[in-house]
């Protein structure tokens, strides 16, 4: 790493044994002395990263996919280099770069790593690295967070919130979807837009992997189903037996627009949720980020 380094650490992320300060040790051993800035719970990650962008050559995001996404949004399009120390549950973006899921090992990889440009995507100007969606999935995330707040983070709480979301499903949304200029009308409970090929591999959705590697978004449109059928569809997705053109529609494109009857909808981006104004415009951002990857990785 060249120049001053800032380490932005999310104090609320997992894997906190010994505190986030322990993450500095492998960097110090490699001759890198970062300025450590702890992000308190509820902090505006994007604003914090923008505050560090102009004063540091490298900004390292220590946290889960949501924290990494926020830092990436602030750094996209700039010459500031981004590093990642994975502290979350899934760490899909970090793992897609070849970084270890162990934060200490990932720190050593960063110290010896190289800089590479990687793509991102955005919806209505807000960046995402893994996926974005509307419909059932954002509703599931909202209910899951409520369950976590009430009963604590556990698989049981996550499963229970998912079941409650699915059984309360009412009817599919009317959507007008335009992909690279081609327009179709749909009735669907959920649209899932993927930008990370590694995540699709983990989910067994292999048909979309090559599309993303070609520089496109993989767009999954769930079928119109009745309430009793949505549980069956969710089970196929969980068991990784769902297949495109049989269980859902797979589209691909560099740009897409989703229009809905509702003027505002909740959009999920890398696990974070926010209300956005329709229409929803998605596009690929080629080479948007300068990211440190392991030697031989990504």
N, C-alpha and C positions, 0 to 999 in steps of 0.2 A: 504494500500500500504506500502510495506517495502522498505527502502532505498531511495536514491534521485530520484526525479521525474522531467522530462523535458516535457514541454507543447509546442509542435510544432503547430503553428497556421497559417493557410493560410489566409492572409489578403484579398485575392480576393474572398473568399467564401461568400455566402449569409448570412443573419441573423446577420448583423453586428451592430445592434442598440447598442449604448454605447461602441462600440469597442470590440475587442477580449479580452481586459484586464478584462472585466466584468466576463469572464469565470473563472478567478482565485478565485473570491470571495467565491463561494460555496465550493471550495477545501480548501481554507484557514479556512473557518468555520468548516471544518471537521478535521482540524489539519494538512493539507497537504499543503506544501509551494513549489509549482513547480517553476522551472526556466522557464520563458516564452521566447520563441524564435519565432519571427514573420518571416514568410516566405514571401518575397516580390513576386509580380507577376512575373511569369516566372522562379522562383527558382527551382533548382533541388531537388525535395522532397526526392528522394532516397538517394542522397548524404548527405543531411542535417540530415536525420534520421540515417544514418550510423555514422555520426559524433557524434550523441547523444547516440548511442547504447552502446558503451563501458564505458561511464562515468555515466550512469544512470541505475537504476534498472527497472524503468518504463518510457516509452515514450508514451505520450498521443498525438494522432493525432486530431487536431481540423480543420475540413474542410469537403469537400464533398467526394464522393466515390473515385474520382481520387487521392485526397490527402491521404485518408486512404489506398488506394492500394499501393501508393508509400512508405509510412511508413512501411506497412506490408512486402513489398518486402525486405526492409533493415533489418527487425527484424526476418524474417522467419528462422527457424532452430537454433536461438539463445535462450539463457535463459532470455533475456530482455522481460519484460512484456509489452504488448500493451494495451493502453486505447483509447477510441474514444469519442470525443465530436462532434456530427453531426452538420455541418454548411451548408450542401449542399441542393440540391433540393429534391433528392430522398432518400439518406441515406439508401440504401437497406441493406448493411452489418450491420450497426449499429442497424437497426430495427430488423434484423434477430436474433440478440443477445438479444433482449428484451429491448434495450436502448430507452429511450424517444426521440422523435424528437425535443424536446425542449432542447437546450444546457445546460441551468441552471439545469434542472431536471436530465439530463444525468450526469452532474458533480456530483450531489448528489448520483446518483446511483453508479458511479465509486468509490466514497469515501467509500461506504458501501459494495462494490461488492466483488466477489470472482474470482479467476483465473481459467480459463478452457482452455484446449487445443482444437483448432478448425482446421479444414482442410482448405486448399487453393488449387489452381491449378496453372499451369504454361504453357506457350507456348514459346518454344525456350529459356527457362531459365528466362522468364519474368513473374512475378507472376500476378494472377488476383484472385479476391474474388467473383465477381458476374458472369461475363460472358466475353467471347471473341468471335470475329466474323470476317469474311472476306466476301467481296462482297458488296452488296448494303448498308448494315448498316454502315460500315466505310465511304462509300461515302456520305451517308446521314449526318453523323456527321460532315464531312468536310464542306459540303455546309451549314449546320446549323450554324457552327461557323463563316463562312464568312458572313452569314446574320446577325448574332448578332453583328459582328464588324461594319457592315454598318448601321443597323437600331436599334441596341440595343436589349437586351434580352426581348423577348415577345413571347406569344403563336402564334401570327400571323406570326412572322418571322420564327418560328419553323415549322409551318404547310406549309408555302409557300416554304421553302427550301426542305421539304419532298416531296411535289408535284413535284417540279422541278427535284429532283433526280430521282423520279419514272418515269416521262415522258421521261427523257433522257436515260433511261435504253436501252442498245443496245442488248446484247445477253448473255445467261448464260455461265459460265466458265466450261471448262472441268476439272474435278477433279478426282483424284485417292485417295480414303479415306480408310484407314486401321484402324479398331477398334479392339483392343485386338487380333491382328493377322488376322482378317477377312478383305479381301480387296474387294471393289466394285468400279465401275466406274460410275461417275455421270456427268450430265450437270445441273448446278444449279446456280441461281443468288446470293445465299447467304447460308452460313453455320453459325449457331449460337450455341455456346457451353456454356452451363449453369453449374454453380458450386453452385449457391445459391438457395436453395429450396424456401426460402421466396419470392424471386423475381418472381419465376415461379408462386407461388400462387397469387401474385398481378396481374400477367398478365393472369391469368386464364388457365395456361398451367399445369394442375394438374397431367397429366400423367407422367411428368418428376420428380415430387416431391419425390416419393418413391425411384426412381433410385438414386437421389442424396443422400438421406438419407441412402442408401445402400453403400455409398462410391464411387459412379461412377459419371462420367460426363454425363449430358443429352445433346445429340447432335441432333440438328434440321437441316434437310436439306430441303431447299425450293425446290419446284418442278420446272422443266423446263417450263417456260411460255413465251408467246409472250408479246410484249410491252403493248398491250392493256389489257392483263390479269394481269399484275403485280399490277395494281391499285386495282383490285378486291381482289387479295391475300392480299395486304396491308390493305385493308378495313376490311377483315375478322380478321386479326391479331389485328387491332385497336379495333374492336368490341368484341374481345375475343370469336369469334365463330369458329375460325380455330381449326381443330381437327387432331391429328396424324393419319397416314395411309389413310386419305382422302384428306387432304389439304397439308400435308408435311410428311416427313419421320422422325421418332424418333428412334435414336440409343442410346446405352448406353455402356460405357466402362471406364476402369481406365486409358487407354492410347489410343491415336489415332494419326495418321499421315495424313496430307493432302498434296498431291503433285499437283502442278499446272504447266501449260506450262510456265507461267511467272516466272522468277527467283526471283523476289521480288514482294511482295504484301503489301498493307496496312492492318494491323491487328488492330482492336479496342479491348482494354482491359479496362473494367470498365469506358467507356466513353472517354478514352485517345487513341490517334492514333499514330502508328509508322510503318515505313517501316521495314519489316523483310525479311530475306533470306529464300526461300523455300529449303527443305520441312518444313512444320510447324508441330512441335511435341508438343502435348498436353498431360499432365498427372496430375493426382490427387496427392496432397501432404498431406497425412493424418497427422493430429496433428501438422501441420507446425508452428502454432502460439500459444503463450501463451497470452490469451486475458482476460481482466477484463469484467465480465458479471454481471448483477444485481442478487442479491440473489433471487432465484426462477425463474430466466430467463434462456433462451437458454437451 
